[in-house]
Amino acid sequence: MDFTISENLKRIRYDVEEAKSKYRKTDDSVRIMAVTKTVPYERVNYAVSEGVTLLGENRVQEYLSKKDFYDKNAEVNFIGHLQSNKIKYIIDSVTLIHSVDSIKLAAEIDKQAEKINKCMDVLIEVNIGREESKSGVFPEMLETLVYEASQLKNIRIRGLMTIPPIAKSEASFEKMQLIFNDLQAKRIDNTCVDILSMGMSSDYALAVKYGSNIVRIGSGIFGIRK
């Protein structure tokens, strides 16, 4: 038994509920995702036994080496940068891809999803801080990408994801909330915009304040990576 994971999850759930009570409706759903990068599957499964229902995978090869051992009570999302030639390896076993940042990638996901008769839910990744080191579409290009991707028959846009600059989290989250609300209000065909994925171990409570309904937490649950 890993009591550290148990205690970490208790604290995170408390923080999320505290943020909701201050800034959100009490019945708003905020899912806590356990980010499993470098974490052995045994520890991941312990987190699932403690009530985690959502796992986040960053790397295709690592995911493939662990997925058969995961507790099937949790669903898996892919949250890392995704290369087009690796989509075929994950398309059948993940429920949401968070990191779509180009029509080329969206089209390849659509192609691979069609092969297995699946409609793949995706999020568009927004580079809200305009950082060269990060993936994601710039905010002014978001609507164009959404309209283009919405024409594809085997993907469905569910919302947005971002990783903000560390020093500018609050301002970035506030901007993302406005962008998300605007996109949601447009009601673009073949979209169902209801997910805003933002916030990690260092800033998840702040993200909840600004409307995030998936917070992606790795070290906050499992400890610092070795």
C-alpha positions as CSV (number, residue, x, y, z in Angstrom):
1,M,0.0,0.0,0.0
2,D,1.3,3.5,-0.9
3,F,-0.1,5.8,1.8
4,T,1.7,8.8,0.2
5,I,-0.5,8.5,-2.8
6,S,-3.6,8.3,-0.6
7,E,-2.6,11.4,1.4
8,N,-1.7,13.3,-1.8
9,L,-5.1,12.5,-3.3
10,K,-6.9,13.6,-0.2
11,R,-5.1,17.0,-0.3
12,I,-5.7,17.5,-4.0
13,R,-9.5,16.6,-3.7
14,Y,-9.7,19.0,-0.7
15,D,-8.0,21.8,-2.7
16,V,-10.3,21.2,-5.7
17,E,-13.4,21.3,-3.6
18,E,-12.2,24.4,-1.8
19,A,-11.6,26.2,-5.1
20,K,-15.1,25.1,-6.4
21,S,-16.7,26.4,-3.3
22,K,-15.2,29.8,-3.8
23,Y,-15.4,30.2,-7.5
24,R,-17.7,27.6,-9.1
25,K,-21.0,26.0,-8.8
26,T,-21.0,23.2,-6.2
27,D,-22.2,20.6,-8.8
28,D,-19.6,21.5,-11.3
29,S,-17.6,18.4,-12.3
30,V,-13.8,18.6,-12.1
31,R,-11.9,15.4,-12.9
32,I,-8.5,14.8,-11.4
33,M,-6.3,13.1,-13.9
34,A,-3.3,11.1,-12.7
35,V,-0.4,11.8,-15.1
36,T,1.6,8.5,-15.3
37,K,4.8,9.5,-17.0
38,T,7.6,7.3,-15.6
39,V,5.3,5.9,-12.9
40,P,5.3,2.1,-12.6
41,Y,1.9,0.5,-13.4
42,E,1.6,-0.9,-9.8
43,R,1.6,2.6,-8.4
44,V,-0.8,3.8,-11.1
45,N,-3.2,0.9,-10.2
46,Y,-2.9,1.9,-6.5
47,A,-4.1,5.4,-7.4
48,V,-7.0,3.8,-9.3
49,S,-7.9,1.8,-6.2
50,E,-8.0,5.1,-4.4
51,G,-10.7,6.4,-6.7
52,V,-8.8,7.9,-9.7
53,T,-10.8,7.2,-12.8
54,L,-8.7,9.1,-15.4
55,L,-5.1,8.5,-16.5
56,G,-3.0,10.8,-18.7
57,E,-0.2,9.4,-20.9
58,N,2.6,11.5,-22.4
59,R,4.6,9.0,-24.4
60,V,3.3,6.4,-26.9
61,Q,6.1,3.8,-26.3
62,E,5.8,4.0,-22.5
63,Y,2.0,3.7,-22.7
64,L,2.2,0.7,-24.9
65,S,4.6,-1.0,-22.4
66,K,2.1,-0.5,-19.5
67,K,-1.4,-0.4,-20.9
68,D,-2.2,-4.1,-20.6
69,F,-1.3,-4.0,-16.9
70,Y,-3.5,-1.0,-16.0
71,D,-6.7,-1.4,-13.9
72,K,-9.5,-1.3,-16.4
73,N,-11.6,0.8,-14.0
74,A,-9.8,3.9,-15.3
75,E,-10.0,5.4,-18.7
76,V,-6.9,6.7,-20.5
77,N,-6.3,10.0,-22.3
78,F,-3.3,10.9,-24.4
79,I,-1.9,14.3,-23.3
80,G,1.6,14.5,-24.8
81,H,2.8,15.7,-28.2
82,L,1.7,13.1,-30.7
83,Q,3.5,12.2,-33.9
84,S,1.2,11.3,-36.8
85,N,2.9,8.0,-37.4
86,K,2.1,6.8,-33.9
87,I,-1.6,7.5,-33.8
88,K,-2.4,4.1,-35.0
89,Y,-0.9,2.5,-31.9
90,I,-3.2,4.4,-29.4
91,I,-6.4,5.1,-31.4
92,D,-8.2,2.0,-30.1
93,S,-7.5,2.4,-26.4
94,V,-7.6,6.1,-25.5
95,T,-10.8,8.0,-25.0
96,L,-9.6,11.5,-25.6
97,I,-6.5,13.1,-27.2
98,H,-5.6,16.5,-25.6
99,S,-2.9,17.7,-28.0
100,V,-4.2,18.4,-31.4
101,D,-2.5,21.5,-32.8
102,S,-2.7,21.2,-36.6
103,I,-5.1,20.2,-39.3
104,K,-2.5,17.6,-40.5
105,L,-2.6,15.9,-37.1
106,A,-6.4,16.1,-36.9
107,A,-6.7,14.6,-40.4
108,E,-4.4,11.6,-39.5
109,I,-6.4,11.0,-36.3
110,D,-9.6,11.0,-38.5
111,K,-8.0,8.6,-40.9
112,Q,-7.0,6.1,-38.3
113,A,-10.3,6.4,-36.4
114,E,-12.2,5.6,-39.6
115,K,-10.2,2.4,-40.0
116,I,-11.7,1.1,-36.7
117,N,-15.1,2.7,-37.1
118,K,-14.5,5.1,-34.2
119,C,-15.3,8.8,-33.6
120,M,-12.3,10.1,-31.7
121,D,-12.8,12.8,-29.1
122,V,-10.1,15.5,-29.2
123,L,-9.1,18.7,-27.6
124,I,-7.3,21.5,-29.5
125,E,-4.1,22.5,-27.7
126,V,-3.7,26.3,-27.4
127,N,-0.2,27.9,-27.0
128,I,-1.6,30.6,-24.8
129,G,1.9,31.9,-23.8
130,R,3.1,31.9,-27.4
131,E,6.2,30.0,-26.3
132,E,8.5,28.5,-28.9
133,S,9.3,25.6,-26.8
134,K,5.7,24.4,-26.6
135,S,3.2,22.9,-29.0
136,G,-0.2,24.4,-29.6
137,V,-2.0,26.7,-31.9
138,F,-1.8,30.5,-31.2
139,P,-5.2,31.9,-30.0
140,E,-5.8,33.9,-33.2
141,M,-5.5,30.7,-35.3
142,L,-7.8,28.6,-33.1
143,E,-11.1,29.3,-34.7
144,T,-9.7,28.5,-38.2
145,L,-8.4,25.1,-37.0
146,V,-11.6,24.3,-35.2
147,Y,-13.7,25.0,-38.3
148,E,-11.3,22.9,-40.5
149,A,-11.2,20.0,-38.1
150,S,-14.9,20.0,-37.6
151,Q,-15.3,19.0,-41.2
152,L,-13.7,15.6,-40.4
153,K,-16.2,12.8,-39.8
154,N,-14.3,10.6,-37.4
155,I,-13.2,13.1,-34.8
156,R,-15.2,15.3,-32.5
157,I,-13.8,18.4,-30.9
158,R,-14.6,18.4,-27.2
159,G,-12.8,21.5,-26.1
160,L,-9.4,23.0,-25.3
161,M,-6.1,22.2,-23.5
162,T,-3.2,24.5,-22.5
163,I,0.0,24.5,-20.6
164,P,0.7,28.2,-19.6
165,P,4.0,29.9,-18.8
166,I,4.8,29.1,-15.2
167,A,5.1,32.7,-14.2
168,K,1.9,33.8,-15.9
169,S,-0.5,31.0,-14.9
170,E,-3.4,33.2,-13.6
171,A,-3.4,35.6,-16.5
172,S,-3.2,32.7,-18.9
173,F,-6.0,30.8,-17.3
174,E,-8.2,33.8,-17.4
175,K,-7.5,34.3,-21.1
176,M,-8.2,30.6,-21.7
177,Q,-11.5,30.8,-19.9
178,L,-12.6,33.6,-22.2
179,I,-11.5,31.8,-25.3
180,F,-13.2,28.6,-24.2
181,N,-16.5,30.4,-23.4
182,D,-16.4,32.2,-26.8
183,L,-15.8,28.9,-28.7
184,Q,-18.6,27.2,-26.7
185,A,-21.0,30.0,-27.6
186,K,-20.3,29.6,-31.3
187,R,-21.8,26.1,-31.3
188,I,-19.8,25.0,-34.4
189,D,-21.2,22.0,-36.2
190,N,-19.7,18.6,-35.3
191,T,-18.3,20.0,-32.0
192,C,-19.3,19.4,-28.4
193,V,-17.2,22.0,-26.5
194,D,-17.5,21.0,-22.9
195,I,-13.9,20.2,-21.7
196,L,-11.3,22.7,-20.6
197,S,-8.1,20.9,-19.6
198,M,-5.6,23.0,-17.8
199,G,-3.8,23.1,-14.5
200,M,-1.0,20.8,-13.2
201,S,0.6,20.0,-9.9
202,S,1.7,23.5,-9.1
203,D,-1.4,25.4,-10.2
204,Y,-4.4,23.1,-10.4
205,A,-6.5,25.0,-7.8
206,L,-6.0,28.2,-9.8
207,A,-7.0,26.5,-12.9
208,V,-10.3,25.3,-11.3
209,K,-11.0,29.0,-10.4
210,Y,-11.0,29.8,-14.1
211,G,-13.2,26.9,-15.3
212,S,-10.9,23.9,-15.8
213,N,-12.8,20.7,-15.6
214,I,-9.8,18.4,-16.1
215,V,-6.6,19.0,-14.0
216,R,-3.6,17.0,-15.0
217,I,-1.5,16.0,-11.9
218,G,1.6,13.9,-11.9
219,S,4.1,14.8,-9.2
220,G,1.4,16.1,-6.9
221,I,0.0,12.5,-6.7
222,F,3.1,10.3,-7.2
223,G,5.9,12.5,-6.0
224,I,8.8,14.0,-7.9
225,R,10.0,12.0,-10.8
226,K,13.4,10.3,-10.3
